Amino acid sequence: MSTTVMHEMRRVRRDVVMRLLEVKRVESLTPKMVRVTLTGDALHGFESDAPDDHVKVFVPLPGHTHPTLPVMTADGPRFAEGVTPSPARDYTPRRYDAKANELDIDFVLHGDGPASTWAAQAEAGQWLGIGGPRGSRIVADDFDTYVLIGDETALPAIGRWLEELPKGARAITIVEIADEDERLPLHSKADVQRYWLHRNGEAPGTTTRLEDALRDIRFPEGDTFVWVGAESRTVRGIRLYLQQERAHNPDWIKASGYWKLWPEDEDE
Protein backbone atom coordinates (compact mmCIF):
# COMPACT_ATOMS: atom_id res chain seq x y z
CA MET A 1 0.00 0.00 0.00
CA SER A 2 1.05 3.59 -0.54
CA THR A 3 2.81 5.39 2.29
CA THR A 4 1.75 8.83 0.99
CA VAL A 5 -1.62 8.77 2.73
CA MET A 6 -2.16 11.75 5.04
CA HIS A 7 -3.16 10.21 8.36
CA GLU A 8 -5.18 12.97 9.99
CA MET A 9 -4.85 13.26 13.76
CA ARG A 10 -7.39 15.40 15.61
CA ARG A 11 -7.46 16.90 19.07
CA VAL A 12 -10.75 17.47 20.84
CA ARG A 13 -10.84 19.82 23.83
CA ARG A 14 -13.69 20.05 26.28
CA ASP A 15 -14.50 21.70 29.56
CA VAL A 16 -13.66 19.55 32.56
CA VAL A 17 -16.74 18.45 34.50
CA MET A 18 -16.53 17.08 38.04
CA ARG A 19 -18.98 14.27 38.75
CA LEU A 20 -19.94 12.53 41.98
CA LEU A 21 -20.98 8.99 41.01
CA GLU A 22 -22.33 5.92 42.80
CA VAL A 23 -20.89 2.45 42.45
CA LYS A 24 -23.50 0.27 40.73
CA ARG A 25 -21.53 -2.98 40.74
CA VAL A 26 -18.03 -4.41 41.12
CA GLU A 27 -16.74 -7.31 39.01
CA SER A 28 -13.52 -9.24 39.49
CA LEU A 29 -11.83 -9.61 36.08
CA THR A 30 -8.64 -11.35 37.23
CA PRO A 31 -7.02 -11.92 40.64
CA LYS A 32 -5.42 -8.46 40.31
CA MET A 33 -7.95 -6.43 38.34
CA VAL A 34 -11.50 -5.32 39.14
CA ARG A 35 -14.08 -3.43 37.10
CA VAL A 36 -16.10 -0.79 38.91
CA THR A 37 -19.31 0.31 37.19
CA LEU A 38 -20.46 3.82 38.11
CA THR A 39 -23.80 5.53 37.61
CA GLY A 40 -25.78 8.58 38.69
CA ASP A 41 -27.49 11.68 37.33
CA ALA A 42 -24.15 13.47 37.15
CA LEU A 43 -22.97 10.98 34.51
CA HIS A 44 -25.34 12.36 31.86
CA GLY A 45 -23.44 14.11 29.09
CA PHE A 46 -20.18 12.23 29.68
CA GLU A 47 -18.00 12.08 26.55
CA SER A 48 -14.88 10.13 25.68
CA ASP A 49 -13.71 10.10 22.07
CA ALA A 50 -10.43 8.16 22.19
CA PRO A 51 -9.56 4.74 23.62
CA ASP A 52 -6.69 6.15 25.69
CA ASP A 53 -8.61 9.07 27.21
CA HIS A 54 -8.18 9.46 30.94
CA VAL A 55 -10.26 10.80 33.77
CA LYS A 56 -9.12 11.91 37.19
CA VAL A 57 -10.55 9.53 39.80
CA PHE A 58 -11.09 10.97 43.30
CA VAL A 59 -11.40 8.47 46.16
CA PRO A 60 -12.81 9.20 49.64
CA LEU A 61 -10.36 10.03 52.39
CA PRO A 62 -9.99 7.39 55.12
CA GLY A 63 -13.07 7.44 57.32
CA HIS A 64 -15.14 9.32 54.70
CA THR A 65 -17.95 7.95 52.55
CA HIS A 66 -17.73 10.59 49.78
CA PRO A 67 -14.73 12.09 48.00
CA THR A 68 -13.98 15.78 48.18
CA LEU A 69 -14.10 17.23 44.67
CA PRO A 70 -12.47 20.44 43.48
CA VAL A 71 -14.42 23.24 41.86
CA MET A 72 -13.47 24.26 38.34
CA THR A 73 -12.34 27.88 38.13
CA ALA A 74 -10.73 30.07 35.48
CA ASP A 75 -7.39 28.97 36.94
CA GLY A 76 -8.24 25.27 36.86
CA PRO A 77 -9.52 22.94 39.62
CA ARG A 78 -9.39 24.41 43.12
CA PHE A 79 -10.37 23.02 46.51
CA ALA A 80 -12.15 25.18 49.05
CA GLU A 81 -9.91 26.73 51.66
CA GLY A 82 -9.38 24.45 54.64
CA VAL A 83 -10.66 21.37 52.79
CA THR A 84 -8.40 18.32 52.61
CA PRO A 85 -8.27 17.20 48.94
CA SER A 86 -9.24 13.66 48.13
CA PRO A 87 -6.46 11.53 46.60
CA ALA A 88 -6.71 11.46 42.80
CA ARG A 89 -5.24 9.24 40.09
CA ASP A 90 -5.63 8.97 36.29
CA TYR A 91 -7.66 6.10 34.82
CA THR A 92 -9.03 5.10 31.43
CA PRO A 93 -12.80 5.22 30.84
CA ARG A 94 -13.10 1.56 29.81
CA ARG A 95 -16.74 1.68 28.68
CA TYR A 96 -19.45 4.32 28.66
CA ASP A 97 -23.04 3.32 27.94
CA ALA A 98 -25.25 6.40 27.66
CA LYS A 99 -28.43 4.35 27.37
CA ALA A 100 -27.72 2.37 30.56
CA ASN A 101 -26.10 5.43 32.17
CA GLU A 102 -23.02 3.42 33.14
CA LEU A 103 -19.29 4.08 33.17
CA ASP A 104 -16.75 1.29 33.70
CA ILE A 105 -13.33 1.91 35.25
CA ASP A 106 -10.84 -0.98 35.54
CA PHE A 107 -8.42 -0.93 38.49
CA VAL A 108 -5.19 -2.90 38.84
CA LEU A 109 -4.88 -4.15 42.43
CA HIS A 110 -1.17 -3.58 42.93
CA GLY A 111 -1.26 -3.49 46.73
CA ASP A 112 -0.59 0.18 47.40
CA GLY A 113 -1.81 3.62 46.42
CA PRO A 114 -5.14 5.22 47.40
CA ALA A 115 -7.10 4.25 44.27
CA SER A 116 -5.94 0.63 44.25
CA THR A 117 -6.60 0.35 47.99
CA TRP A 118 -10.10 1.77 47.53
CA ALA A 119 -10.87 -0.53 44.58
CA ALA A 120 -9.84 -3.61 46.56
CA GLN A 121 -12.73 -3.02 48.98
CA ALA A 122 -15.20 -1.32 46.61
CA GLU A 123 -18.82 -2.41 46.66
CA ALA A 124 -22.17 -1.22 45.35
CA GLY A 125 -23.51 1.88 47.05
CA GLN A 126 -20.14 3.55 47.62
CA TRP A 127 -19.16 6.87 46.03
CA LEU A 128 -16.38 7.96 43.71
CA GLY A 129 -15.49 11.24 42.02
CA ILE A 130 -14.62 11.64 38.35
CA GLY A 131 -13.14 14.65 36.57
CA GLY A 132 -12.78 14.88 32.80
CA PRO A 133 -11.78 13.81 30.25
CA ARG A 134 -10.36 17.22 29.39
CA GLY A 135 -9.73 16.19 25.80
CA SER A 136 -8.86 13.48 23.31
CA ARG A 137 -6.26 12.84 20.65
CA ILE A 138 -8.12 10.98 17.94
CA VAL A 139 -5.81 8.79 15.86
CA ALA A 140 -6.52 8.42 12.15
CA ASP A 141 -8.50 5.33 11.23
CA ASP A 142 -6.68 4.73 7.93
CA PHE A 143 -3.41 3.18 9.11
CA ASP A 144 -2.63 -0.25 7.70
CA THR A 145 -1.63 -1.61 11.13
CA TYR A 146 -2.02 -0.57 14.77
CA VAL A 147 0.58 -1.85 17.23
CA LEU A 148 -0.57 -1.58 20.85
CA ILE A 149 2.06 -2.15 23.56
CA GLY A 150 1.71 -2.02 27.33
CA ASP A 151 1.61 -3.62 30.74
CA GLU A 152 -1.52 -4.39 32.76
CA THR A 153 -2.14 -0.70 33.48
CA ALA A 154 -2.63 -0.19 29.74
CA LEU A 155 -5.06 -3.10 29.29
CA PRO A 156 -8.19 -0.90 29.62
CA ALA A 157 -6.97 1.34 26.78
CA ILE A 158 -5.79 -1.57 24.65
CA GLY A 159 -9.01 -3.50 25.22
CA ARG A 160 -11.13 -0.50 24.31
CA TRP A 161 -9.01 0.24 21.23
CA LEU A 162 -9.41 -3.30 19.93
CA GLU A 163 -13.17 -3.19 20.47
CA GLU A 164 -13.41 0.04 18.47
CA LEU A 165 -11.34 -1.14 15.51
CA PRO A 166 -13.57 -2.10 12.55
CA LYS A 167 -13.67 -5.35 10.68
CA GLY A 168 -10.85 -5.47 8.18
CA ALA A 169 -8.42 -3.48 10.33
CA ARG A 170 -5.14 -5.07 11.42
CA ALA A 171 -3.57 -4.89 14.87
CA ILE A 172 -0.71 -6.33 16.90
CA THR A 173 -0.82 -6.34 20.70
CA ILE A 174 2.18 -6.87 22.99
CA VAL A 175 1.11 -7.00 26.64
CA GLU A 176 3.18 -7.76 29.75
CA ILE A 177 1.28 -9.19 32.73
CA ALA A 178 2.19 -10.89 35.99
CA ASP A 179 1.22 -14.40 34.92
CA GLU A 180 -1.28 -16.47 32.97
CA ASP A 181 -4.06 -15.74 35.50
CA GLU A 182 -3.96 -12.03 34.56
CA ARG A 183 -4.74 -12.60 30.89
CA LEU A 184 -7.96 -10.92 29.76
CA PRO A 185 -10.05 -11.69 26.68
CA LEU A 186 -9.46 -8.87 24.19
CA HIS A 187 -12.35 -8.95 21.75
CA SER A 188 -12.14 -7.29 18.35
CA LYS A 189 -13.66 -7.36 14.88
CA ALA A 190 -10.17 -6.62 13.55
CA ASP A 191 -7.50 -9.13 12.58
CA VAL A 192 -5.35 -9.18 15.74
CA GLN A 193 -1.99 -10.83 16.38
CA ARG A 194 -1.59 -11.17 20.15
CA TYR A 195 1.58 -11.54 22.22
CA TRP A 196 1.30 -12.11 25.99
CA LEU A 197 4.44 -11.76 28.10
CA HIS A 198 4.54 -13.11 31.68
CA ARG A 199 6.81 -11.69 34.39
CA ASN A 200 6.53 -14.88 36.46
CA GLY A 201 7.54 -13.31 39.75
CA GLU A 202 9.63 -10.39 38.50
CA ALA A 203 8.54 -6.95 39.67
CA PRO A 204 6.54 -4.70 37.31
CA GLY A 205 8.61 -2.10 35.52
CA THR A 206 11.91 -3.97 35.98
CA THR A 207 11.99 -6.08 32.81
CA THR A 208 12.76 -5.39 29.16
CA ARG A 209 10.24 -7.92 27.88
CA LEU A 210 8.10 -5.41 25.98
CA GLU A 211 11.01 -3.89 24.07
CA ASP A 212 12.61 -7.30 23.49
CA ALA A 213 9.37 -8.65 22.02
CA LEU A 214 8.95 -5.57 19.82
CA ARG A 215 12.48 -6.01 18.46
CA ASP A 216 11.56 -9.52 17.31
CA ILE A 217 8.46 -8.41 15.41
CA ARG A 218 8.52 -7.19 11.83
CA PHE A 219 5.71 -4.78 11.03
CA PRO A 220 3.51 -5.70 8.05
CA GLU A 221 3.81 -3.69 4.84
CA GLY A 222 2.15 -0.31 4.87
CA ASP A 223 1.81 2.45 7.48
CA THR A 224 1.88 1.50 11.14
CA PHE A 225 0.73 3.49 14.16
CA VAL A 226 2.37 2.48 17.45
CA TRP A 227 0.80 3.16 20.83
CA VAL A 228 2.69 2.46 24.07
CA GLY A 229 1.54 2.69 27.70
CA ALA A 230 3.59 1.31 30.60
CA GLU A 231 6.17 2.28 33.24
CA SER A 232 7.85 5.55 32.23
CA ARG A 233 11.41 4.27 31.67
CA THR A 234 10.11 1.27 29.73
CA VAL A 235 8.10 3.60 27.51
CA ARG A 236 11.06 5.90 26.97
CA GLY A 237 13.25 3.00 25.85
CA ILE A 238 10.65 1.75 23.38
CA ARG A 239 10.11 5.19 21.91
CA LEU A 240 13.84 5.75 21.44
CA TYR A 241 14.22 2.31 19.83
CA LEU A 242 11.39 3.02 17.38
CA GLN A 243 12.70 6.44 16.38
CA GLN A 244 16.45 5.82 16.42
CA GLU A 245 16.82 2.21 15.30
CA ARG A 246 13.69 1.66 13.22
CA ALA A 247 13.45 5.27 12.02
CA HIS A 248 9.71 5.08 12.63
CA ASN A 249 7.83 8.28 11.89
CA PRO A 250 7.52 10.06 15.28
CA ASP A 251 4.11 11.38 14.28
CA TRP A 252 2.96 7.77 14.13
CA ILE A 253 3.94 7.03 17.72
CA LYS A 254 2.12 7.84 20.92
CA ALA A 255 4.08 6.75 24.00
CA SER A 256 2.82 7.58 27.49
CA GLY A 257 4.32 6.79 30.86
CA TYR A 258 1.37 5.36 32.78
CA TRP A 259 3.25 5.09 36.06
CA LYS A 260 6.71 5.51 37.55
CA LEU A 261 8.87 2.97 39.32
CA TRP A 262 11.43 5.72 39.90
CA PRO A 263 9.62 8.82 41.22
CA GLU A 264 12.37 11.16 40.03
CA ASP A 265 11.58 10.35 36.40
CA GLU A 266 9.98 13.12 34.36
CA ASP A 267 6.57 12.59 32.81
CA GLU A 268 6.55 11.06 29.38
C-alpha positions as CSV (number, residue, x, y, z in Angstrom):
1,M,0.0,0.0,0.0
2,S,1.1,3.6,-0.5
3,T,2.8,5.4,2.3
4,T,1.8,8.8,1.0
5,V,-1.6,8.8,2.7
6,M,-2.2,11.7,5.0
7,H,-3.2,10.2,8.4
8,E,-5.2,13.0,10.0
9,M,-4.8,13.3,13.8
10,R,-7.4,15.4,15.6
11,R,-7.5,16.9,19.1
12,V,-10.7,17.5,20.8
13,R,-10.8,19.8,23.8
14,R,-13.7,20.1,26.3
15,D,-14.5,21.7,29.6
16,V,-13.7,19.6,32.6
17,V,-16.7,18.4,34.5
18,M,-16.5,17.1,38.0
19,R,-19.0,14.3,38.7
20,L,-19.9,12.5,42.0
21,L,-21.0,9.0,41.0
22,E,-22.3,5.9,42.8
23,V,-20.9,2.4,42.4
24,K,-23.5,0.3,40.7
25,R,-21.5,-3.0,40.7
26,V,-18.0,-4.4,41.1
27,E,-16.7,-7.3,39.0
28,S,-13.5,-9.2,39.5
29,L,-11.8,-9.6,36.1
30,T,-8.6,-11.3,37.2
31,P,-7.0,-11.9,40.6
32,K,-5.4,-8.5,40.3
33,M,-8.0,-6.4,38.3
34,V,-11.5,-5.3,39.1
35,R,-14.1,-3.4,37.1
36,V,-16.1,-0.8,38.9
37,T,-19.3,0.3,37.2
38,L,-20.5,3.8,38.1
39,T,-23.8,5.5,37.6
40,G,-25.8,8.6,38.7
41,D,-27.5,11.7,37.3
42,A,-24.2,13.5,37.1
43,L,-23.0,11.0,34.5
44,H,-25.3,12.4,31.9
45,G,-23.4,14.1,29.1
46,F,-20.2,12.2,29.7
47,E,-18.0,12.1,26.5
48,S,-14.9,10.1,25.7
49,D,-13.7,10.1,22.1
50,A,-10.4,8.2,22.2
51,P,-9.6,4.7,23.6
52,D,-6.7,6.1,25.7
53,D,-8.6,9.1,27.2
54,H,-8.2,9.5,30.9
55,V,-10.3,10.8,33.8
56,K,-9.1,11.9,37.2
57,V,-10.6,9.5,39.8
58,F,-11.1,11.0,43.3
59,V,-11.4,8.5,46.2
60,P,-12.8,9.2,49.6
61,L,-10.4,10.0,52.4
62,P,-10.0,7.4,55.1
63,G,-13.1,7.4,57.3
64,H,-15.1,9.3,54.7
65,T,-17.9,7.9,52.5
66,H,-17.7,10.6,49.8
67,P,-14.7,12.1,48.0
68,T,-14.0,15.8,48.2
69,L,-14.1,17.2,44.7
70,P,-12.5,20.4,43.5
71,V,-14.4,23.2,41.9
72,M,-13.5,24.3,38.3
73,T,-12.3,27.9,38.1
74,A,-10.7,30.1,35.5
75,D,-7.4,29.0,36.9
76,G,-8.2,25.3,36.9
77,P,-9.5,22.9,39.6
78,R,-9.4,24.4,43.1
79,F,-10.4,23.0,46.5
80,A,-12.1,25.2,49.0
81,E,-9.9,26.7,51.7
82,G,-9.4,24.4,54.6
83,V,-10.7,21.4,52.8
84,T,-8.4,18.3,52.6
85,P,-8.3,17.2,48.9
86,S,-9.2,13.7,48.1
87,P,-6.5,11.5,46.6
88,A,-6.7,11.5,42.8
89,R,-5.2,9.2,40.1
90,D,-5.6,9.0,36.3
91,Y,-7.7,6.1,34.8
92,T,-9.0,5.1,31.4
93,P,-12.8,5.2,30.8
94,R,-13.1,1.6,29.8
95,R,-16.7,1.7,28.7
96,Y,-19.5,4.3,28.7
97,D,-23.0,3.3,27.9
98,A,-25.2,6.4,27.7
99,K,-28.4,4.3,27.4
100,A,-27.7,2.4,30.6
101,N,-26.1,5.4,32.2
102,E,-23.0,3.4,33.1
103,L,-19.3,4.1,33.2
104,D,-16.7,1.3,33.7
105,I,-13.3,1.9,35.3
106,D,-10.8,-1.0,35.5
107,F,-8.4,-0.9,38.5
108,V,-5.2,-2.9,38.8
109,L,-4.9,-4.1,42.4
110,H,-1.2,-3.6,42.9
111,G,-1.3,-3.5,46.7
112,D,-0.6,0.2,47.4
113,G,-1.8,3.6,46.4
114,P,-5.1,5.2,47.4
115,A,-7.1,4.3,44.3
116,S,-5.9,0.6,44.2
117,T,-6.6,0.4,48.0
118,W,-10.1,1.8,47.5
119,A,-10.9,-0.5,44.6
120,A,-9.8,-3.6,46.6
121,Q,-12.7,-3.0,49.0
122,A,-15.2,-1.3,46.6
123,E,-18.8,-2.4,46.7
124,A,-22.2,-1.2,45.4
125,G,-23.5,1.9,47.1
126,Q,-20.1,3.6,47.6
127,W,-19.2,6.9,46.0
128,L,-16.4,8.0,43.7
129,G,-15.5,11.2,42.0
130,I,-14.6,11.6,38.3
131,G,-13.1,14.6,36.6
132,G,-12.8,14.9,32.8
133,P,-11.8,13.8,30.3
134,R,-10.4,17.2,29.4
135,G,-9.7,16.2,25.8
136,S,-8.9,13.5,23.3
137,R,-6.3,12.8,20.7
138,I,-8.1,11.0,17.9
139,V,-5.8,8.8,15.9
140,A,-6.5,8.4,12.2
141,D,-8.5,5.3,11.2
142,D,-6.7,4.7,7.9
143,F,-3.4,3.2,9.1
144,D,-2.6,-0.3,7.7
145,T,-1.6,-1.6,11.1
146,Y,-2.0,-0.6,14.8
147,V,0.6,-1.9,17.2
148,L,-0.6,-1.6,20.9
149,I,2.1,-2.2,23.6
150,G,1.7,-2.0,27.3
151,D,1.6,-3.6,30.7
152,E,-1.5,-4.4,32.8
153,T,-2.1,-0.7,33.5
154,A,-2.6,-0.2,29.7
155,L,-5.1,-3.1,29.3
156,P,-8.2,-0.9,29.6
157,A,-7.0,1.3,26.8
158,I,-5.8,-1.6,24.6
159,G,-9.0,-3.5,25.2
160,R,-11.1,-0.5,24.3
161,W,-9.0,0.2,21.2
162,L,-9.4,-3.3,19.9
163,E,-13.2,-3.2,20.5
164,E,-13.4,0.0,18.5
165,L,-11.3,-1.1,15.5
166,P,-13.6,-2.1,12.6
167,K,-13.7,-5.4,10.7
168,G,-10.8,-5.5,8.2
169,A,-8.4,-3.5,10.3
170,R,-5.1,-5.1,11.4
171,A,-3.6,-4.9,14.9
172,I,-0.7,-6.3,16.9
173,T,-0.8,-6.3,20.7
174,I,2.2,-6.9,23.0
175,V,1.1,-7.0,26.6
176,E,3.2,-7.8,29.8
177,I,1.3,-9.2,32.7
178,A,2.2,-10.9,36.0
179,D,1.2,-14.4,34.9
180,E,-1.3,-16.5,33.0
181,D,-4.1,-15.7,35.5
182,E,-4.0,-12.0,34.6
183,R,-4.7,-12.6,30.9
184,L,-8.0,-10.9,29.8
185,P,-10.1,-11.7,26.7
186,L,-9.5,-8.9,24.2
187,H,-12.4,-8.9,21.8
188,S,-12.1,-7.3,18.4
189,K,-13.7,-7.4,14.9
190,A,-10.2,-6.6,13.6
191,D,-7.5,-9.1,12.6
192,V,-5.4,-9.2,15.7
193,Q,-2.0,-10.8,16.4
194,R,-1.6,-11.2,20.2
195,Y,1.6,-11.5,22.2
196,W,1.3,-12.1,26.0
197,L,4.4,-11.8,28.1
198,H,4.5,-13.1,31.7
199,R,6.8,-11.7,34.4
200,N,6.5,-14.9,36.5
201,G,7.5,-13.3,39.7
202,E,9.6,-10.4,38.5
203,A,8.5,-6.9,39.7
204,P,6.5,-4.7,37.3
205,G,8.6,-2.1,35.5
206,T,11.9,-4.0,36.0
207,T,12.0,-6.1,32.8
208,T,12.8,-5.4,29.2
209,R,10.2,-7.9,27.9
210,L,8.1,-5.4,26.0
211,E,11.0,-3.9,24.1
212,D,12.6,-7.3,23.5
213,A,9.4,-8.7,22.0
214,L,9.0,-5.6,19.8
215,R,12.5,-6.0,18.5
216,D,11.6,-9.5,17.3
217,I,8.5,-8.4,15.4
218,R,8.5,-7.2,11.8
219,F,5.7,-4.8,11.0
220,P,3.5,-5.7,8.0
221,E,3.8,-3.7,4.8
222,G,2.2,-0.3,4.9
223,D,1.8,2.5,7.5
224,T,1.9,1.5,11.1
225,F,0.7,3.5,14.2
226,V,2.4,2.5,17.4
227,W,0.8,3.2,20.8
228,V,2.7,2.5,24.1
229,G,1.5,2.7,27.7
230,A,3.6,1.3,30.6
231,E,6.2,2.3,33.2
232,S,7.8,5.5,32.2
233,R,11.4,4.3,31.7
234,T,10.1,1.3,29.7
235,V,8.1,3.6,27.5
236,R,11.1,5.9,27.0
237,G,13.3,3.0,25.9
238,I,10.6,1.7,23.4
239,R,10.1,5.2,21.9
240,L,13.8,5.7,21.4
241,Y,14.2,2.3,19.8
242,L,11.4,3.0,17.4
243,Q,12.7,6.4,16.4
244,Q,16.4,5.8,16.4
245,E,16.8,2.2,15.3
246,R,13.7,1.7,13.2
247,A,13.4,5.3,12.0
248,H,9.7,5.1,12.6
249,N,7.8,8.3,11.9
250,P,7.5,10.1,15.3
251,D,4.1,11.4,14.3
252,W,3.0,7.8,14.1
253,I,3.9,7.0,17.7
254,K,2.1,7.8,20.9
255,A,4.1,6.7,24.0
256,S,2.8,7.6,27.5
257,G,4.3,6.8,30.9
258,Y,1.4,5.4,32.8
259,W,3.3,5.1,36.1
260,K,6.7,5.5,37.6
261,L,8.9,3.0,39.3
262,W,11.4,5.7,39.9
263,P,9.6,8.8,41.2
264,E,12.4,11.2,40.0
265,D,11.6,10.4,36.4
266,E,10.0,13.1,34.4
267,D,6.6,12.6,32.8
268,E,6.5,11.1,29.4
